[in-house]
Amino acid sequence: MATKTENDPTRLDDAARAGWLYYVAGNTQDEIARKLGISRQTAQRLVSLAVSERL
């Protein structure tokens, strides 16, 4: 069952950005967190969400 935050378009935009930074630009989760102004744990969750949503 999907949570509200997983269906939030802004959250998906952030996930797409984090996924791009990780898989295309080769940034670490720490670098992504710093660039997006979020915690490393949130960066990891966004990357994971990007993968699960096939972004």
mmCIF entry with sequence, helices, sheets and N, C-alpha, C, O atoms, coordinates in Angstrom:
data_MODEL
# 
_entry.id   MODEL 
# 
_entity.id                         1 
_entity.type                       polymer 
_entity.pdbx_number_of_molecules   1 
# 
_entity_poly.entity_id                      1 
_entity_poly.type                           'polypeptide(L)' 
_entity_poly.nstd_linkage                   no 
_entity_poly.nstd_monomer                   no 
_entity_poly.pdbx_seq_one_letter_code       MATKTENDPTRLDDAARAGWLYYVAGNTQDEIARKLGISRQTAQRLVSLAVSERL 
_entity_poly.pdbx_seq_one_letter_code_can   MATKTENDPTRLDDAARAGWLYYVAGNTQDEIARKLGISRQTAQRLVSLAVSERL 
_entity_poly.pdbx_strand_id                 A 
# 
loop_
_entity_poly_seq.entity_id 
_entity_poly_seq.num 
_entity_poly_seq.mon_id 
_entity_poly_seq.hetero 
1 1  MET n 
1 2  ALA n 
1 3  THR n 
1 4  LYS n 
1 5  THR n 
1 6  GLU n 
1 7  ASN n 
1 8  ASP n 
1 9  PRO n 
1 10 THR n 
1 11 ARG n 
1 12 LEU n 
1 13 ASP n 
1 14 ASP n 
1 15 ALA n 
1 16 ALA n 
1 17 ARG n 
1 18 ALA n 
1 19 GLY n 
1 20 TRP n 
1 21 LEU n 
1 22 TYR n 
1 23 TYR n 
1 24 VAL n 
1 25 ALA n 
1 26 GLY n 
1 27 ASN n 
1 28 THR n 
1 29 GLN n 
1 30 ASP n 
1 31 GLU n 
1 32 ILE n 
1 33 ALA n 
1 34 ARG n 
1 35 LYS n 
1 36 LEU n 
1 37 GLY n 
1 38 ILE n 
1 39 SER n 
1 40 ARG n 
1 41 GLN n 
1 42 THR n 
1 43 ALA n 
1 44 GLN n 
1 45 ARG n 
1 46 LEU n 
1 47 VAL n 
1 48 SER n 
1 49 LEU n 
1 50 ALA n 
1 51 VAL n 
1 52 SER n 
1 53 GLU n 
1 54 ARG n 
1 55 LEU n 
# 
_struct_asym.id          A 
_struct_asym.entity_id   1 
# 
loop_
_struct_conf.conf_type_id 
_struct_conf.id 
_struct_conf.pdbx_PDB_helix_id 
_struct_conf.beg_label_comp_id 
_struct_conf.beg_label_asym_id 
_struct_conf.beg_label_seq_id 
_struct_conf.pdbx_beg_PDB_ins_code 
_struct_conf.end_label_comp_id 
_struct_conf.end_label_asym_id 
_struct_conf.end_label_seq_id 
_struct_conf.pdbx_end_PDB_ins_code 
_struct_conf.beg_auth_comp_id 
_struct_conf.beg_auth_asym_id 
_struct_conf.beg_auth_seq_id 
_struct_conf.end_auth_comp_id 
_struct_conf.end_auth_asym_id 
_struct_conf.end_auth_seq_id 
_struct_conf.pdbx_PDB_helix_class 
_struct_conf.details 
_struct_conf.pdbx_PDB_helix_length 
HELX_P HELX_P1 AA1 LYS A 4  ? ASN A 7  ? LYS A 4  ASN A 7  1 ? 4  
HELX_P HELX_P2 AA2 PRO A 9  ? TYR A 23 ? PRO A 9  TYR A 23 1 ? 15 
HELX_P HELX_P3 AA3 GLN A 29 ? LEU A 36 ? GLN A 29 LEU A 36 1 ? 8  
HELX_P HELX_P4 AA4 ARG A 40 ? SER A 52 ? ARG A 40 SER A 52 1 ? 13 
# 
_struct_conf_type.id          HELX_P 
_struct_conf_type.criteria    ? 
_struct_conf_type.reference   ? 
# 
loop_
_atom_site.group_PDB 
_atom_site.id 
_atom_site.type_symbol 
_atom_site.label_atom_id 
_atom_site.label_alt_id 
_atom_site.label_comp_id 
_atom_site.label_asym_id 
_atom_site.label_entity_id 
_atom_site.label_seq_id 
_atom_site.pdbx_PDB_ins_code 
_atom_site.Cartn_x 
_atom_site.Cartn_y 
_atom_site.Cartn_z 
_atom_site.occupancy 
_atom_site.B_iso_or_equiv 
_atom_site.pdbx_formal_charge 
_atom_site.auth_seq_id 
_atom_site.auth_comp_id 
_atom_site.auth_asym_id 
_atom_site.auth_atom_id 
_atom_site.pdbx_PDB_model_num 
ATOM 1   N N  . MET A 1 1  ? 0.836  -1.179 0.000   1.00 0.00 ? 1  MET A N  1 
ATOM 2   C CA . MET A 1 1  ? 0.000  0.000  0.000   1.00 0.00 ? 1  MET A CA 1 
ATOM 3   C C  . MET A 1 1  ? 0.883  1.245  0.000   1.00 0.00 ? 1  MET A C  1 
ATOM 4   O O  . MET A 1 1  ? 1.777  1.376  0.836   1.00 0.00 ? 1  MET A O  1 
ATOM 5   N N  . ALA A 1 2  ? 0.636  2.143  -0.923  1.00 0.00 ? 2  ALA A N  1 
ATOM 6   C CA . ALA A 1 2  ? 1.444  3.350  -1.052  1.00 0.00 ? 2  ALA A CA 1 
ATOM 7   C C  . ALA A 1 2  ? 1.026  4.383  -0.011  1.00 0.00 ? 2  ALA A C  1 
ATOM 8   O O  . ALA A 1 2  ? -0.158 4.547  0.284   1.00 0.00 ? 2  ALA A O  1 
ATOM 9   N N  . THR A 1 3  ? 2.008  5.065  0.530   1.00 0.00 ? 3  THR A N  1 
ATOM 10  C CA . THR A 1 3  ? 1.714  6.130  1.478   1.00 0.00 ? 3  THR A CA 1 
ATOM 11  C C  . THR A 1 3  ? 1.494  7.432  0.733   1.00 0.00 ? 3  THR A C  1 
ATOM 12  O O  . THR A 1 3  ? 1.824  7.546  -0.447  1.00 0.00 ? 3  THR A O  1 
ATOM 13  N N  . LYS A 1 4  ? 0.939  8.405  1.423   1.00 0.00 ? 4  LYS A N  1 
ATOM 14  C CA . LYS A 1 4  ? 0.666  9.703  0.812   1.00 0.00 ? 4  LYS A CA 1 
ATOM 15  C C  . LYS A 1 4  ? 1.939  10.348 0.276   1.00 0.00 ? 4  LYS A C  1 
ATOM 16  O O  . LYS A 1 4  ? 1.925  10.945 -0.800  1.00 0.00 ? 4  LYS A O  1 
ATOM 17  N N  . THR A 1 5  ? 3.030  10.234 1.013   1.00 0.00 ? 5  THR A N  1 
ATOM 18  C CA . THR A 1 5  ? 4.271  10.879 0.573   1.00 0.00 ? 5  THR A CA 1 
ATOM 19  C C  . THR A 1 5  ? 4.833  10.247 -0.692  1.00 0.00 ? 5  THR A C  1 
ATOM 20  O O  . THR A 1 5  ? 5.503  10.926 -1.470  1.00 0.00 ? 5  THR A O  1 
ATOM 21  N N  . GLU A 1 6  ? 4.573  8.960  -0.915  1.00 0.00 ? 6  GLU A N  1 
ATOM 22  C CA . GLU A 1 6  ? 5.070  8.316  -2.129  1.00 0.00 ? 6  GLU A CA 1 
ATOM 23  C C  . GLU A 1 6  ? 4.314  8.799  -3.360  1.00 0.00 ? 6  GLU A C  1 
ATOM 24  O O  . GLU A 1 6  ? 4.861  8.773  -4.463  1.00 0.00 ? 6  GLU A O  1 
ATOM 25  N N  . ASN A 1 7  ? 3.057  9.244  -3.195  1.00 0.00 ? 7  ASN A N  1 
ATOM 26  C CA . ASN A 1 7  ? 2.257  9.719  -4.316  1.00 0.00 ? 7  ASN A CA 1 
ATOM 27  C C  . ASN A 1 7  ? 2.347  11.227 -4.493  1.00 0.00 ? 7  ASN A C  1 
ATOM 28  O O  . ASN A 1 7  ? 1.770  11.767 -5.437  1.00 0.00 ? 7  ASN A O  1 
ATOM 29  N N  . ASP A 1 8  ? 3.042  11.908 -3.623  1.00 0.00 ? 8  ASP A N  1 
ATOM 30  C CA . ASP A 1 8  ? 3.199  13.355 -3.678  1.00 0.00 ? 8  ASP A CA 1 
ATOM 31  C C  . ASP A 1 8  ? 4.103  13.712 -4.857  1.00 0.00 ? 8  ASP A C  1 
ATOM 32  O O  . ASP A 1 8  ? 5.253  13.277 -4.909  1.00 0.00 ? 8  ASP A O  1 
ATOM 33  N N  . PRO A 1 9  ? 3.582  14.513 -5.818  1.00 0.00 ? 9  PRO A N  1 
ATOM 34  C CA . PRO A 1 9  ? 4.414  14.866 -6.984  1.00 0.00 ? 9  PRO A CA 1 
ATOM 35  C C  . PRO A 1 9  ? 5.730  15.537 -6.613  1.00 0.00 ? 9  PRO A C  1 
ATOM 36  O O  . PRO A 1 9  ? 6.744  15.303 -7.270  1.00 0.00 ? 9  PRO A O  1 
ATOM 37  N N  . THR A 1 10 ? 5.732  16.358 -5.582  1.00 0.00 ? 10 THR A N  1 
ATOM 38  C CA . THR A 1 10 ? 6.974  17.008 -5.168  1.00 0.00 ? 10 THR A CA 1 
ATOM 39  C C  . THR A 1 10 ? 7.979  15.983 -4.678  1.00 0.00 ? 10 THR A C  1 
ATOM 40  O O  . THR A 1 10 ? 9.169  16.087 -4.976  1.00 0.00 ? 10 THR A O  1 
ATOM 41  N N  . ARG A 1 11 ? 7.512  14.996 -3.931  1.00 0.00 ? 11 ARG A N  1 
ATOM 42  C CA . ARG A 1 11 ? 8.387  13.924 -3.428  1.00 0.00 ? 11 ARG A CA 1 
ATOM 43  C C  . ARG A 1 11 ? 8.963  13.129 -4.598  1.00 0.00 ? 11 ARG A C  1 
ATOM 44  O O  . ARG A 1 11 ? 10.138 12.763 -4.583  1.00 0.00 ? 11 ARG A O  1 
ATOM 45  N N  . LEU A 1 12 ? 8.142  12.864 -5.606  1.00 0.00 ? 12 LEU A N  1 
ATOM 46  C CA . LEU A 1 12 ? 8.631  12.127 -6.775  1.00 0.00 ? 12 LEU A CA 1 
ATOM 47  C C  . LEU A 1 12 ? 9.642  12.960 -7.562  1.00 0.00 ? 12 LEU A C  1 
ATOM 48  O O  . LEU A 1 12 ? 10.602 12.415 -8.107  1.00 0.00 ? 12 LEU A O  1 
ATOM 49  N N  . ASP A 1 13 ? 9.436  14.265 -7.623  1.00 0.00 ? 13 ASP A N  1 
ATOM 50  C CA . ASP A 1 13 ? 10.416 15.151 -8.271  1.00 0.00 ? 13 ASP A CA 1 
ATOM 51  C C  . ASP A 1 13 ? 11.750 15.079 -7.536  1.00 0.00 ? 13 ASP A C  1 
ATOM 52  O O  . ASP A 1 13 ? 12.807 14.976 -8.158  1.00 0.00 ? 13 ASP A O  1 
ATOM 53  N N  . ASP A 1 14 ? 11.692 15.135 -6.204  1.00 0.00 ? 14 ASP A N  1 
ATOM 54  C CA . ASP A 1 14 ? 12.910 15.042 -5.398  1.00 0.00 ? 14 ASP A CA 1 
ATOM 55  C C  . ASP A 1 14 ? 13.583 13.686 -5.594  1.00 0.00 ? 14 ASP A C  1 
ATOM 56  O O  . ASP A 1 14 ? 14.809 13.593 -5.668  1.00 0.00 ? 14 ASP A O  1 
ATOM 57  N N  . ALA A 1 15 ? 12.754 12.625 -5.678  1.00 0.00 ? 15 ALA A N  1 
ATOM 58  C CA . ALA A 1 15 ? 13.302 11.280 -5.883  1.00 0.00 ? 15 ALA A CA 1 
ATOM 59  C C  . ALA A 1 15 ? 13.987 11.183 -7.246  1.00 0.00 ? 15 ALA A C  1 
ATOM 60  O O  . ALA A 1 15 ? 15.063 10.596 -7.362  1.00 0.00 ? 15 ALA A O  1 
ATOM 61  N N  . ALA A 1 16 ? 13.368 11.753 -8.267  1.00 0.00 ? 16 ALA A N  1 
ATOM 62  C CA . ALA A 1 16 ? 13.969 11.739 -9.605  1.00 0.00 ? 16 ALA A CA 1 
ATOM 63  C C  . ALA A 1 16 ? 15.297 12.488 -9.606  1.00 0.00 ? 16 ALA A C  1 
ATOM 64  O O  . ALA A 1 16 ? 16.270 12.037 -10.211 1.00 0.00 ? 16 ALA A O  1 
ATOM 65  N N  . ARG A 1 17 ? 15.332 13.625 -8.933  1.00 0.00 ? 17 ARG A N  1 
ATOM 66  C CA . ARG A 1 17 ? 16.565 14.419 -8.851  1.00 0.00 ? 17 ARG A CA 1 
ATOM 67  C C  . ARG A 1 17 ? 17.656 13.637 -8.119  1.00 0.00 ? 17 ARG A C  1 
ATOM 68  O O  . ARG A 1 17 ? 18.800 13.585 -8.568  1.00 0.00 ? 17 ARG A O  1 
ATOM 69  N N  . ALA A 1 18 ? 17.288 13.029 -6.984  1.00 0.00 ? 18 ALA A N  1 
ATOM 70  C CA . ALA A 1 18 ? 18.260 12.252 -6.213  1.00 0.00 ? 18 ALA A CA 1 
ATOM 71  C C  . ALA A 1 18 ? 18.745 11.047 -7.008  1.00 0.00 ? 18 ALA A C  1 
ATOM 72  O O  . ALA A 1 18 ? 19.935 10.731 -6.994  1.00 0.00 ? 18 ALA A O  1 
ATOM 73  N N  . GLY A 1 19 ? 17.834 10.375 -7.698  1.00 0.00 ? 19 GLY A N  1 
ATOM 74  C CA . GLY A 1 19 ? 18.219 9.228  -8.530  1.00 0.00 ? 19 GLY A CA 1 
ATOM 75  C C  . GLY A 1 19 ? 19.171 9.628  -9.634  1.00 0.00 ? 19 GLY A C  1 
ATOM 76  O O  . GLY A 1 19 ? 20.143 8.924  -9.906  1.00 0.00 ? 19 GLY A O  1 
ATOM 77  N N  . TRP A 1 20 ? 18.895 10.767 -10.282 1.00 0.00 ? 20 TRP A N  1 
ATOM 78  C CA . TRP A 1 20 ? 19.783 11.247 -11.334 1.00 0.00 ? 20 TRP A CA 1 
ATOM 79  C C  . TRP A 1 20 ? 21.166 11.560 -10.771 1.00 0.00 ? 20 TRP A C  1 
ATOM 80  O O  . TRP A 1 20 ? 22.186 11.178 -11.344 1.00 0.00 ? 20 TRP A O  1 
ATOM 81  N N  . LEU A 1 21 ? 21.181 12.264 -9.636  1.00 0.00 ? 21 LEU A N  1 
ATOM 82  C CA . LEU A 1 21 ? 22.469 12.606 -9.029  1.00 0.00 ? 21 LEU A CA 1 
ATOM 83  C C  . LEU A 1 21 ? 23.267 11.356 -8.668  1.00 0.00 ? 21 LEU A C  1 
ATOM 84  O O  . LEU A 1 21 ? 24.492 11.344 -8.784  1.00 0.00 ? 21 LEU A O  1 
ATOM 85  N N  . TYR A 1 22 ? 22.579 10.312 -8.232  1.00 0.00 ? 22 TYR A N  1 
ATOM 86  C CA . TYR A 1 22 ? 23.256 9.091  -7.809  1.00 0.00 ? 22 TYR A CA 1 
ATOM 87  C C  . TYR A 1 22 ? 23.716 8.246  -9.002  1.00 0.00 ? 22 TYR A C  1 
ATOM 88  O O  . TYR A 1 22 ? 24.888 7.882  -9.096  1.00 0.00 ? 22 TYR A O  1 
ATOM 89  N N  . TYR A 1 23 ? 22.783 7.939  -9.912  1.00 0.00 ? 23 TYR A N  1 
ATOM 90  C CA . TYR A 1 23 ? 23.093 6.999  -10.989 1.00 0.00 ? 23 TYR A CA 1 
ATOM 91  C C  . TYR A 1 23 ? 23.740 7.631  -12.213 1.00 0.00 ? 23 TYR A C  1 
ATOM 92  O O  . TYR A 1 23 ? 24.544 6.977  -12.878 1.00 0.00 ? 23 TYR A O  1 
ATOM 93  N N  . VAL A 1 24 ? 23.421 8.864  -12.527 1.00 0.00 ? 24 VAL A N  1 
ATOM 94  C CA . VAL A 1 24 ? 23.973 9.499  -13.725 1.00 0.00 ? 24 VAL A CA 1 
ATOM 95  C C  . VAL A 1 24 ? 25.206 10.339 -13.383 1.00 0.00 ? 24 VAL A C  1 
ATOM 96  O O  . VAL A 1 24 ? 26.251 10.213 -14.021 1.00 0.00 ? 24 VAL A O  1 
ATOM 97  N N  . ALA A 1 25 ? 25.071 11.197 -12.368 1.00 0.00 ? 25 ALA A N  1 
ATOM 98  C CA . ALA A 1 25 ? 26.169 12.095 -12.016 1.00 0.00 ? 25 ALA A CA 1 
ATOM 99  C C  . ALA A 1 25 ? 27.209 11.436 -11.116 1.00 0.00 ? 25 ALA A C  1 
ATOM 100 O O  . ALA A 1 25 ? 28.304 11.967 -10.932 1.00 0.00 ? 25 ALA A O  1 
ATOM 101 N N  . GLY A 1 26 ? 26.863 10.269 -10.550 1.00 0.00 ? 26 GLY A N  1 
ATOM 102 C CA . GLY A 1 26 ? 27.838 9.539  -9.738  1.00 0.00 ? 26 GLY A CA 1 
ATOM 103 C C  . GLY A 1 26 ? 28.097 10.118 -8.360  1.00 0.00 ? 26 GLY A C  1 
ATOM 104 O O  . GLY A 1 26 ? 29.162 9.896  -7.785  1.00 0.00 ? 26 GLY A O  1 
ATOM 105 N N  . ASN A 1 27 ? 27.134 10.860 -7.824  1.00 0.00 ? 27 ASN A N  1 
ATOM 106 C CA . ASN A 1 27 ? 27.286 11.438 -6.490  1.00 0.00 ? 27 ASN A CA 1 
ATOM 107 C C  . ASN A 1 27 ? 27.026 10.385 -5.412  1.00 0.00 ? 27 ASN A C  1 
ATOM 108 O O  . ASN A 1 27 ? 26.254 9.448  -5.617  1.00 0.00 ? 27 ASN A O  1 
ATOM 109 N N  . THR A 1 28 ? 27.673 10.550 -4.280  1.00 0.00 ? 28 THR A N  1 
ATOM 110 C CA . THR A 1 28 ? 27.391 9.688  -3.133  1.00 0.00 ? 28 THR A CA 1 
ATOM 111 C C  . THR A 1 28 ? 26.129 10.205 -2.441  1.00 0.00 ? 28 THR A C  1 
ATOM 112 O O  . THR A 1 28 ? 25.661 11.309 -2.720  1.00 0.00 ? 28 THR A O  1 
ATOM 113 N N  . GLN A 1 29 ? 25.591 9.395  -1.542  1.00 0.00 ? 29 GLN A N  1 
ATOM 114 C CA . GLN A 1 29 ? 24.419 9.830  -0.785  1.00 0.00 ? 29 GLN A CA 1 
ATOM 115 C C  . GLN A 1 29 ? 24.748 11.054 0.058   1.00 0.00 ? 29 GLN A C  1 
ATOM 116 O O  . GLN A 1 29 ? 23.899 11.931 0.221   1.00 0.00 ? 29 GLN A O  1 
ATOM 117 N N  . ASP A 1 30 ? 25.943 11.130 0.590   1.00 0.00 ? 30 ASP A N  1 
ATOM 118 C CA . ASP A 1 30 ? 26.353 12.308 1.360   1.00 0.00 ? 30 ASP A CA 1 
ATOM 119 C C  . ASP A 1 30 ? 26.370 13.558 0.478   1.00 0.00 ? 30 ASP A C  1 
ATOM 120 O O  . ASP A 1 30 ? 25.925 14.625 0.902   1.00 0.00 ? 30 ASP A O  1 
ATOM 121 N N  . GLU A 1 31 ? 26.878 13.426 -0.738  1.00 0.00 ? 31 GLU A N  1 
ATOM 122 C CA . GLU A 1 31 ? 26.923 14.558 -1.663  1.00 0.00 ? 31 GLU A CA 1 
ATOM 123 C C  . GLU A 1 31 ? 25.514 14.996 -2.066  1.00 0.00 ? 31 GLU A C  1 
ATOM 124 O O  . GLU A 1 31 ? 25.226 16.190 -2.146  1.00 0.00 ? 31 GLU A O  1 
ATOM 125 N N  . ILE A 1 32 ? 24.649 14.025 -2.316  1.00 0.00 ? 32 ILE A N  1 
ATOM 126 C CA . ILE A 1 32 ? 23.262 14.327 -2.665  1.00 0.00 ? 32 ILE A CA 1 
ATOM 127 C C  . ILE A 1 32 ? 22.592 15.064 -1.519  1.00 0.00 ? 32 ILE A C  1 
ATOM 128 O O  . ILE A 1 32 ? 21.910 16.067 -1.734  1.00 0.00 ? 32 ILE A O  1 
ATOM 129 N N  . ALA A 1 33 ? 22.783 14.576 -0.314  1.00 0.00 ? 33 ALA A N  1 
ATOM 130 C CA . ALA A 1 33 ? 22.185 15.206 0.865   1.00 0.00 ? 33 ALA A CA 1 
ATOM 131 C C  . ALA A 1 33 ? 22.636 16.654 0.982   1.00 0.00 ? 33 ALA A C  1 
ATOM 132 O O  . ALA A 1 33 ? 21.827 17.543 1.249   1.00 0.00 ? 33 ALA A O  1 
ATOM 133 N N  . ARG A 1 34 ? 23.907 16.884 0.783   1.00 0.00 ? 34 ARG A N  1 
ATOM 134 C CA . ARG A 1 34 ? 24.452 18.241 0.880   1.00 0.00 ? 34 ARG A CA 1 
ATOM 135 C C  . ARG A 1 34 ? 23.855 19.138 -0.206  1.00 0.00 ? 34 ARG A C  1 
ATOM 136 O O  . ARG A 1 34 ? 23.465 20.272 0.073   1.00 0.00 ? 34 ARG A O  1 
ATOM 137 N N  . LYS A 1 35 ? 23.783 18.640 -1.433  1.00 0.00 ? 35 LYS A N  1 
ATOM 138 C CA . LYS A 1 35 ? 23.276 19.440 -2.551  1.00 0.00 ? 35 LYS A CA 1 
ATOM 139 C C  . LYS A 1 35 ? 21.790 19.747 -2.416  1.00 0.00 ? 35 LYS A C  1 
ATOM 140 O O  . LYS A 1 35 ? 21.346 20.830 -2.795  1.00 0.00 ? 35 LYS A O  1 
ATOM 141 N N  . LEU A 1 36 ? 21.021 18.807 -1.880  1.00 0.00 ? 36 LEU A N  1 
ATOM 142 C CA . LEU A 1 36 ? 19.580 19.000 -1.760  1.00 0.00 ? 36 LEU A CA 1 
ATOM 143 C C  . LEU A 1 36 ? 19.171 19.575 -0.405  1.00 0.00 ? 36 LEU A C  1 
ATOM 144 O O  . LEU A 1 36 ? 18.003 19.906 -0.196  1.00 0.00 ? 36 LEU A O  1 
ATOM 145 N N  . GLY A 1 37 ? 20.126 19.694 0.513   1.00 0.00 ? 37 GLY A N  1 
ATOM 146 C CA . GLY A 1 37 ? 19.822 20.243 1.825   1.00 0.00 ? 37 GLY A CA 1 
ATOM 147 C C  . GLY A 1 37 ? 18.971 19.332 2.686   1.00 0.00 ? 37 GLY A C  1 
ATOM 148 O O  . GLY A 1 37 ? 18.087 19.788 3.410   1.00 0.00 ? 37 GLY A O  1 
ATOM 149 N N  . ILE A 1 38 ? 19.251 18.016 2.598   1.00 0.00 ? 38 ILE A N  1 
ATOM 150 C CA . ILE A 1 38 ? 18.504 17.011 3.351   1.00 0.00 ? 38 ILE A CA 1 
ATOM 151 C C  . ILE A 1 38 ? 19.488 16.117 4.092   1.00 0.00 ? 38 ILE A C  1 
ATOM 152 O O  . ILE A 1 38 ? 20.699 16.226 3.900   1.00 0.00 ? 38 ILE A O  1 
ATOM 153 N N  . SER A 1 39 ? 18.967 15.230 4.941   1.00 0.00 ? 39 SER A N  1 
ATOM 154 C CA . SER A 1 39 ? 19.846 14.293 5.636   1.00 0.00 ? 39 SER A CA 1 
ATOM 155 C C  . SER A 1 39 ? 20.279 13.179 4.686   1.00 0.00 ? 39 SER A C  1 
ATOM 156 O O  . SER A 1 39 ? 19.640 12.947 3.660   1.00 0.00 ? 39 SER A O  1 
ATOM 157 N N  . ARG A 1 40 ? 21.375 12.488 5.036   1.00 0.00 ? 40 ARG A N  1 
ATOM 158 C CA . ARG A 1 40 ? 21.838 11.376 4.214   1.00 0.00 ? 40 ARG A CA 1 
ATOM 159 C C  . ARG A 1 40 ? 20.788 10.279 4.164   1.00 0.00 ? 40 ARG A C  1 
ATOM 160 O O  . ARG A 1 40 ? 20.595 9.648  3.125   1.00 0.00 ? 40 ARG A O  1 
ATOM 161 N N  . GLN A 1 41 ? 20.114 10.051 5.274   1.00 0.00 ? 41 GLN A N  1 
ATOM 162 C CA . GLN A 1 41 ? 19.076 9.020  5.320   1.00 0.00 ? 41 GLN A CA 1 
ATOM 163 C C  . GLN A 1 41 ? 17.923 9.360  4.367   1.00 0.00 ? 41 GLN A C  1 
ATOM 164 O O  . GLN A 1 41 ? 17.403 8.477  3.685   1.00 0.00 ? 41 GLN A O  1 
ATOM 165 N N  . THR A 1 42 ? 17.531 10.619 4.319   1.00 0.00 ? 42 THR A N  1 
ATOM 166 C CA . THR A 1 42 ? 16.480 11.033 3.395   1.00 0.00 ? 42 THR A CA 1 
ATOM 167 C C  . THR A 1 42 ? 16.954 10.880 1.957   1.00 0.00 ? 42 THR A C  1 
ATOM 168 O O  . THR A 1 42 ? 16.177 10.475 1.092   1.00 0.00 ? 42 THR A O  1 
ATOM 169 N N  . ALA A 1 43 ? 18.204 11.193 1.690   1.00 0.00 ? 43 ALA A N  1 
ATOM 170 C CA . ALA A 1 43 ? 18.763 11.020 0.346   1.00 0.00 ? 43 ALA A CA 1 
ATOM 171 C C  . ALA A 1 43 ? 18.692 9.549  -0.060  1.00 0.00 ? 43 ALA A C  1 
ATOM 172 O O  . ALA A 1 43 ? 18.322 9.236  -1.191  1.00 0.00 ? 43 ALA A O  1 
ATOM 173 N N  . GLN A 1 44 ? 19.041 8.652  0.852   1.00 0.00 ? 44 GLN A N  1 
ATOM 174 C CA . GLN A 1 44 ? 18.973 7.219  0.562   1.00 0.00 ? 44 GLN A CA 1 
ATOM 175 C C  . GLN A 1 44 ? 17.534 6.802  0.261   1.00 0.00 ? 44 GLN A C  1 
ATOM 176 O O  . GLN A 1 44 ? 17.289 6.024  -0.661  1.00 0.00 ? 44 GLN A O  1 
ATOM 177 N N  . ARG A 1 45 ? 16.600 7.315  1.029   1.00 0.00 ? 45 ARG A N  1 
ATOM 178 C CA . ARG A 1 45 ? 15.190 6.962  0.813   1.00 0.00 ? 45 ARG A CA 1 
ATOM 179 C C  . ARG A 1 45 ? 14.691 7.487  -0.527  1.00 0.00 ? 45 ARG A C  1 
ATOM 180 O O  . ARG A 1 45 ? 13.914 6.816  -1.206  1.00 0.00 ? 45 ARG A O  1 
ATOM 181 N N  . LEU A 1 46 ? 15.130 8.676  -0.910  1.00 0.00 ? 46 LEU A N  1 
ATOM 182 C CA . LEU A 1 46 ? 14.726 9.224  -2.202  1.00 0.00 ? 46 LEU A CA 1 
ATOM 183 C C  . LEU A 1 46 ? 15.307 8.417  -3.358  1.00 0.00 ? 46 LEU A C  1 
ATOM 184 O O  . LEU A 1 46 ? 14.614 8.166  -4.344  1.00 0.00 ? 46 LEU A O  1 
ATOM 185 N N  . VAL A 1 47 ? 16.559 8.013  -3.252  1.00 0.00 ? 47 VAL A N  1 
ATOM 186 C CA . VAL A 1 47 ? 17.170 7.170  -4.284  1.00 0.00 ? 47 VAL A CA 1 
ATOM 187 C C  . VAL A 1 47 ? 16.406 5.847  -4.389  1.00 0.00 ? 47 VAL A C  1 
ATOM 188 O O  . VAL A 1 47 ? 16.128 5.366  -5.488  1.00 0.00 ? 47 VAL A O  1 
ATOM 189 N N  . SER A 1 48 ? 16.076 5.273  -3.248  1.00 0.00 ? 48 SER A N  1 
ATOM 190 C CA . SER A 1 48 ? 15.318 4.023  -3.215  1.00 0.00 ? 48 SER A CA 1 
ATOM 191 C C  . SER A 1 48 ? 13.931 4.203  -3.835  1.00 0.00 ? 48 SER A C  1 
ATOM 192 O O  . SER A 1 48 ? 13.466 3.336  -4.575  1.00 0.00 ? 48 SER A O  1 
ATOM 193 N N  . LEU A 1 49 ? 13.276 5.313  -3.540  1.00 0.00 ? 49 LEU A N  1 
ATOM 194 C CA . LEU A 1 49 ? 11.977 5.605  -4.123  1.00 0.00 ? 49 LEU A CA 1 
ATOM 195 C C  . LEU A 1 49 ? 12.081 5.763  -5.636  1.00 0.00 ? 49 LEU A C  1 
ATOM 196 O O  . LEU A 1 49 ? 11.204 5.307  -6.370  1.00 0.00 ? 49 LEU A O  1 
ATOM 197 N N  . ALA A 1 50 ? 13.135 6.399  -6.100  1.00 0.00 ? 50 ALA A N  1 
ATOM 198 C CA . ALA A 1 50 ? 13.343 6.568  -7.546  1.00 0.00 ? 50 ALA A CA 1 
ATOM 199 C C  . ALA A 1 50 ? 13.444 5.201  -8.230  1.00 0.00 ? 50 ALA A C  1 
ATOM 200 O O  . ALA A 1 50 ? 12.892 4.994  -9.311  1.00 0.00 ? 50 ALA A O  1 
ATOM 201 N N  . VAL A 1 51 ? 14.149 4.282  -7.590  1.00 0.00 ? 51 VAL A N  1 
ATOM 202 C CA . VAL A 1 51 ? 14.294 2.934  -8.161  1.00 0.00 ? 51 VAL A CA 1 
ATOM 203 C C  . VAL A 1 51 ? 12.950 2.217  -8.156  1.00 0.00 ? 51 VAL A C  1 
ATOM 204 O O  . VAL A 1 51 ? 12.563 1.620  -9.160  1.00 0.00 ? 51 VAL A O  1 
ATOM 205 N N  . SER A 1 52 ? 12.236 2.271  -7.035  1.00 0.00 ? 52 SER A N  1 
ATOM 206 C CA . SER A 1 52 ? 10.973 1.541  -6.932  1.00 0.00 ? 52 SER A CA 1 
ATOM 207 C C  . SER A 1 52 ? 9.899  2.106  -7.875  1.00 0.00 ? 52 SER A C  1 
ATOM 208 O O  . SER A 1 52 ? 9.018  1.375  -8.326  1.00 0.00 ? 52 SER A O  1 
ATOM 209 N N  . GLU A 1 53 ? 9.977  3.401  -8.165  1.00 0.00 ? 53 GLU A N  1 
ATOM 210 C CA . GLU A 1 53 ? 9.018  4.028  -9.079  1.00 0.00 ? 53 GLU A CA 1 
ATOM 211 C C  . GLU A 1 53 ? 9.499  4.006  -10.530 1.00 0.00 ? 53 GLU A C  1 
ATOM 212 O O  . GLU A 1 53 ? 8.826  4.517  -11.426 1.00 0.00 ? 53 GLU A O  1 
ATOM 213 N N  . ARG A 1 54 ? 10.670 3.408  -10.749 1.00 0.00 ? 54 ARG A N  1 
ATOM 214 C CA . ARG A 1 54 ? 11.273 3.307  -12.092 1.00 0.00 ? 54 ARG A CA 1 
ATOM 215 C C  . ARG A 1 54 ? 11.436 4.669  -12.756 1.00 0.00 ? 54 ARG A C  1 
ATOM 216 O O  . ARG A 1 54 ? 11.134 4.853  -13.935 1.00 0.00 ? 54 ARG A O  1 
ATOM 217 N N  . LEU A 1 55 ? 11.927 5.621  -11.956 1.00 0.00 ? 55 LEU A N  1 
ATOM 218 C CA . LEU A 1 55 ? 12.140 6.968  -12.492 1.00 0.00 ? 55 LEU A CA 1 
ATOM 219 C C  . LEU A 1 55 ? 13.428 6.999  -13.229 1.00 0.00 ? 55 LEU A C  1 
ATOM 220 O O  . LEU A 1 55 ? 13.807 8.040  -13.765 1.00 0.00 ? 55 LEU A O  1 
# 
